[in-house]
Amino acid sequence: MRFLGTLVAHLDSQVDLERVFAAGDRVVATGHTRGTVRATGKRFDVPVAHVYVLERGKVTRIEFYIDTPLMLAALQP
């Protein structure tokens, strides 16, 4: 969580989840995170996926996936 906190402290962004798929004990949501890097004003639009793991109808874990090379390119000055 430390990495995520550091990352979002440097961005103005919004996650738009566009599709949701149920697969057994998992729910997968895909979409994009869009926004601006505060330090440079550079805009980005990066694909993301969130995986929610369910046990007895409750979310017990969330996994976040992002197009890392594309996000790192946006963070470069």
C-alpha positions as CSV (number, residue, x, y, z in Angstrom):
1,M,0.0,0.0,0.0
2,R,3.0,2.3,0.5
3,F,3.7,2.4,-3.2
4,L,0.1,3.1,-4.1
5,G,0.0,5.9,-1.5
6,T,3.1,7.5,-3.0
7,L,1.8,7.1,-6.5
8,V,-1.6,8.7,-5.9
9,A,0.1,11.6,-4.0
10,H,1.7,12.6,-7.3
11,L,-1.4,12.3,-9.5
12,D,-4.7,13.9,-10.1
13,S,-6.6,10.9,-11.5
14,Q,-9.9,9.0,-11.8
15,V,-10.5,5.3,-12.4
16,D,-13.3,4.4,-14.8
17,L,-14.2,0.8,-14.6
18,E,-15.9,-0.1,-17.9
19,R,-16.5,-3.9,-17.8
20,V,-17.2,-6.3,-15.0
21,F,-16.9,-10.1,-15.2
22,A,-17.9,-12.7,-12.6
23,A,-15.9,-15.9,-12.5
24,G,-16.6,-18.2,-9.5
25,D,-15.2,-16.6,-6.4
26,R,-13.7,-13.7,-8.3
27,V,-15.0,-10.6,-9.9
28,V,-12.8,-8.8,-12.5
29,A,-13.4,-5.2,-13.4
30,T,-11.4,-3.6,-16.3
31,G,-11.1,0.0,-17.4
32,H,-8.7,2.9,-17.4
33,T,-7.1,5.4,-15.0
34,R,-7.0,8.8,-16.5
35,G,-5.5,12.0,-15.2
36,T,-2.5,14.3,-14.9
37,V,0.9,14.0,-13.3
38,R,1.1,17.0,-10.9
39,A,4.8,17.7,-11.3
40,T,4.8,17.9,-15.1
41,G,1.2,18.5,-16.2
42,K,1.5,15.4,-18.4
43,R,-1.8,13.6,-19.1
44,F,-2.2,9.8,-19.1
45,D,-4.8,7.2,-19.9
46,V,-3.7,3.8,-18.7
47,P,-5.5,0.4,-18.8
48,V,-6.3,-1.2,-15.4
49,A,-7.8,-4.3,-14.0
50,H,-9.1,-4.9,-10.5
51,V,-9.7,-8.5,-9.2
52,Y,-12.0,-8.9,-6.2
53,V,-11.7,-12.2,-4.3
54,L,-14.9,-13.2,-2.5
55,E,-15.5,-15.6,0.4
56,R,-19.1,-16.2,1.6
57,G,-20.3,-13.2,-0.4
58,K,-17.8,-10.7,1.0
59,V,-14.7,-9.2,-0.5
60,T,-11.6,-10.6,1.2
61,R,-8.9,-9.4,-1.1
62,I,-8.5,-6.9,-4.0
63,E,-5.7,-7.1,-6.5
64,F,-4.9,-4.0,-8.7
65,Y,-3.2,-4.4,-12.1
66,I,-2.0,-1.5,-14.2
67,D,-0.1,-1.2,-17.5
68,T,3.2,-0.4,-15.6
69,P,5.4,0.6,-18.6
70,L,2.7,3.1,-19.8
71,M,2.3,4.5,-16.3
72,L,6.1,4.8,-15.8
73,A,6.4,6.6,-19.2
74,A,3.7,9.1,-18.0
75,L,5.7,9.8,-14.8
76,Q,8.9,10.6,-16.7
77,P,9.7,14.4,-17.0
